[in-house]
């Protein structure tokens, strides 16, 4: 058995790597795409262009403006003289927000009345707008706390030690930087896409070039044929993942906090399941075009229902149950747990078990379909 499997592996590696363009596709494209998408896919909103309409022109209003610029989120790109100048700037998208400080702002603070400011934002992008409003809310809240402290200190009032103050903290990603979320997710996506697409044309290519008949007359068994088709792509998948982890560390500062051997172990299970799906597709297709089109039909729902873009908890119950048979859903849980949280098998065993069950099931079906092909 080992001799037959060895010969099968040699054949697959030679067939896969003899074309220089194929080597670029296997090893270069996943790394390049992951790097480009990691730069593009971000929910961080920084360098927000903001105009200021300061009708008060007092030290208090200037201190509020300084609080916005000191946050490194907002950049003052225009100083306005009247409200009429706001609309043209927003219409031309020259600014994302306008801070309007009305006359009497400083007086209202000194007389302990409610001092109001207005932040006008471009609402065409609702997600970015909500983030901008959140940043502004934190800045104004911090400014308000400092003003209250100054006023109490000026009046000589002692704050009660029983006063309750709430502080929030985000574990694993304290600064809430989206790259720590998207980069591991992109690694999982690239592994899924390329393991599915490249492996799905494996058996079909044998049919189209006529070598499948030669394989059929050999004493090779179904499991040996499947392993011969799977192992080479698993090895190339490991190499691609290693390159992507290196890029993630040196370019984006994302490093593996947990066990590296555990990460590689669960990645092997993930790749095996992906290739089981690909071989099922390949066994039922007559041409490479059919195999690729079927793979694309599976790719989009798998990525969308993995929890990469949308939380699974927000999905309807029937769709939520459908994600149980999606290998990428479980691998994302494993990847985030190991890379970001530094947790081990004691926490991740449900996802590992689900991943094993799916991989064994898909490979078993693939072996069964190959036997039917031989018959």
Secondary structure by P-SEA (a helix, b strand, c coil): caaaaaaaaaaaaaaacccaaaaaaaccaaaaaaaaaaaacccccccbbbbbbcccccaaaaaaaaaaaaccccccccccccccaaaaaaaaccccbbbbbccaaaaaaaaccbbbbbbbcccccaaaaaaaaaaaaaaaaaaaaaaaaaaaaaacccccccbbbbbbbbccccccccccccaaaaaaaaaaaaaaaaaaaaaaaaaaacaaaaaaaccccaaaaaaaacaaaaaaaaaaaaaaaaaaaccccccccccaaaaaaaaaaaaaaaaaaaaaaaaacccaaaaaaaaaaaaaaaaaacccccccccccaaaaaaacccaaaaaaaaaaaaaccccccccaaaaaaaaaaaaaaaaaaaaaaaaaaac
